[in-house]
């Protein structure tokens, strides 16, 4: 009898267990602070992307000038320009 009561109490407690699922992505898409944070992140990403594009174009121009003028450089200037271009490329 006691065993049956314990079993029935266990079954009753399982019957009250509820499982729910939360779509956190949907919540974050609608949360005002998350929308603002995403906008700020997008703006920062665009800013850095534009900066990297600018540096890449500058490096391409510098390299073109280097190739055009390399024949006129002495050995010291040539090595200096090569190091400068490599350093600039590593920044990108």
Protein Blocks (a to p, Z undefined) as FASTA:
>chain_A
ZZmmmmmmmmmmmmmpccddddfklmmmmmmklmmmmmmmmmmmmmmmmmmmmmmmmmmm
mmmmmmmmmmmpcfklmmmmmmmmmmmmmmZZ
